[in-house]
C-alpha cells in the first residue's frame, strides 16, 4: 500500500483517460481529498504514492492552520 498518513484509513481511486491518469486519495475520517495527474503509463503504486504524499501534506498543513489566526484576503471571516 502507498504511504498513507499513519493510522488513517485512505481510499484511493485511479482513473485513466487517454494519455493521462488521475489518482485521488481521500482521508476517510476528515474527508480531505488530494488529487494528482500523471502519465497513463505510470504504475498504480507510483500514482498512489504521490497522491498519499500530497494528502499527508494537506492534512499536516490543515492541522497547523488550526492555531493560526485568519489571514487577510478576499471574503469576510465570520
Short mmCIF file of the C-alpha atoms (twelve columns), coordinates in Angstrom:
data_MODEL
# 
_entry.id   MODEL 
# 
loop_
_atom_site.group_PDB 
_atom_site.id 
_atom_site.type_symbol 
_atom_site.label_atom_id 
_atom_site.label_alt_id 
_atom_site.label_comp_id 
_atom_site.label_asym_id 
_atom_site.label_seq_id 
_atom_site.Cartn_x 
_atom_site.Cartn_y 
_atom_site.Cartn_z 
_atom_site.pdbx_PDB_model_num 
ATOM 1  C CA . UNK A 1  0.000   0.000  0.000   1 
ATOM 2  C CA . UNK A 2  1.114   3.589  -0.538  1 
ATOM 3  C CA . UNK A 3  2.477   5.877  2.143   1 
ATOM 4  C CA . UNK A 4  -0.799  6.746  3.815   1 
ATOM 5  C CA . UNK A 5  -0.688  9.018  6.827   1 
ATOM 6  C CA . UNK A 6  -0.092  6.850  9.926   1 
ATOM 7  C CA . UNK A 7  -3.188  5.263  11.478  1 
ATOM 8  C CA . UNK A 8  -5.572  6.843  8.950   1 
ATOM 9  C CA . UNK A 9  -7.837  4.999  6.545   1 
ATOM 10 C CA . UNK A 10 -7.382  6.239  2.970   1 
ATOM 11 C CA . UNK A 11 -9.405  5.436  -0.143  1 
ATOM 12 C CA . UNK A 12 -7.582  5.550  -3.485  1 
ATOM 13 C CA . UNK A 13 -9.048  5.929  -6.956  1 
ATOM 14 C CA . UNK A 14 -7.148  5.918  -10.252 1 
ATOM 15 C CA . UNK A 15 -8.867  6.920  -13.478 1 
ATOM 16 C CA . UNK A 16 -7.107  6.718  -16.838 1 
ATOM 17 C CA . UNK A 17 -8.282  8.891  -19.711 1 
ATOM 18 C CA . UNK A 18 -6.200  8.845  -22.866 1 
ATOM 19 C CA . UNK A 19 -2.601  9.769  -22.117 1 
ATOM 20 C CA . UNK A 20 -3.321  10.865 -18.535 1 
ATOM 21 C CA . UNK A 21 -4.143  9.210  -15.218 1 
ATOM 22 C CA . UNK A 22 -5.724  10.944 -12.246 1 
ATOM 23 C CA . UNK A 23 -5.052  9.486  -8.807  1 
ATOM 24 C CA . UNK A 24 -7.170  10.616 -5.870  1 
ATOM 25 C CA . UNK A 25 -6.576  9.878  -2.189  1 
ATOM 26 C CA . UNK A 26 -9.361  10.589 0.321   1 
ATOM 27 C CA . UNK A 27 -8.907  10.558 4.089   1 
ATOM 28 C CA . UNK A 28 -11.941 8.667  5.417   1 
ATOM 29 C CA . UNK A 29 -12.016 10.398 8.797   1 
ATOM 30 C CA . UNK A 30 -11.840 14.030 7.651   1 
ATOM 31 C CA . UNK A 31 -12.982 13.825 4.043   1 
ATOM 32 C CA . UNK A 32 -9.889  15.725 2.862   1 
ATOM 33 C CA . UNK A 33 -9.113  14.853 -0.753  1 
ATOM 34 C CA . UNK A 34 -5.868  15.128 -2.711  1 
ATOM 35 C CA . UNK A 35 -5.588  14.511 -6.447  1 
ATOM 36 C CA . UNK A 36 -2.636  14.337 -8.818  1 
ATOM 37 C CA . UNK A 37 -2.385  13.864 -12.579 1 
ATOM 38 C CA . UNK A 38 0.345   11.833 -14.238 1 
ATOM 39 C CA . UNK A 39 1.011   9.817  -17.357 1 
ATOM 40 C CA . UNK A 40 -1.318  6.894  -18.030 1 
ATOM 41 C CA . UNK A 41 1.736   4.665  -18.371 1 
ATOM 42 C CA . UNK A 42 2.732   5.252  -14.721 1 
ATOM 43 C CA . UNK A 43 2.344   2.355  -12.287 1 
ATOM 44 C CA . UNK A 44 -0.597  2.483  -9.890  1 
ATOM 45 C CA . UNK A 45 1.837   2.228  -6.964  1 
ATOM 46 C CA . UNK A 46 3.654   5.408  -8.055  1 
ATOM 47 C CA . UNK A 47 0.445   7.356  -8.580  1 
ATOM 48 C CA . UNK A 48 -0.869  6.247  -5.170  1 
ATOM 49 C CA . UNK A 49 2.428   7.208  -3.529  1 
ATOM 50 C CA . UNK A 50 2.249   10.745 -4.958  1 
ATOM 51 C CA . UNK A 51 -1.422  11.164 -4.019  1 
ATOM 52 C CA . UNK A 52 -0.718  9.895  -0.481  1 
ATOM 53 C CA . UNK A 53 2.213   12.299 -0.096  1 
ATOM 54 C CA . UNK A 54 0.027   15.206 -1.200  1 
ATOM 55 C CA . UNK A 55 -2.730  14.101 1.180   1 
ATOM 56 C CA . UNK A 56 -0.264  13.901 4.078   1 
ATOM 57 C CA . UNK A 57 0.935   17.414 3.249   1 
ATOM 58 C CA . UNK A 58 -2.630  18.761 3.133   1 
ATOM 59 C CA . UNK A 59 -3.505  17.100 6.444   1 
ATOM 60 C CA . UNK A 60 -0.395  18.445 8.189   1 
ATOM 61 C CA . UNK A 61 -0.981  21.942 6.777   1 
ATOM 62 C CA . UNK A 62 -4.602  21.778 7.925   1 
ATOM 63 C CA . UNK A 63 -3.548  20.740 11.430  1 
ATOM 64 C CA . UNK A 64 -1.032  23.612 11.602  1 
ATOM 65 C CA . UNK A 65 -3.609  26.175 10.449  1 
ATOM 66 C CA . UNK A 66 -5.949  25.396 13.361  1 
ATOM 67 C CA . UNK A 67 -3.917  27.604 15.724  1 
ATOM 68 C CA . UNK A 68 -3.142  30.356 13.185  1 
ATOM 69 C CA . UNK A 69 -5.306  33.484 13.094  1 
ATOM 70 C CA . UNK A 70 -7.189  34.121 9.845   1 
ATOM 71 C CA . UNK A 71 -5.136  35.836 7.164   1 
ATOM 72 C CA . UNK A 72 -6.309  38.900 5.286   1 
ATOM 73 C CA . UNK A 73 -7.661  38.457 1.808   1 
ATOM 74 C CA . UNK A 74 -10.867 38.444 -0.180  1 
ATOM 75 C CA . UNK A 75 -14.019 37.496 1.616   1 
ATOM 76 C CA . UNK A 76 -15.382 38.006 5.093   1 
ATOM 77 C CA . UNK A 77 -14.351 36.000 8.141   1 
ATOM 78 C CA . UNK A 78 -17.427 35.287 10.248  1 
# 
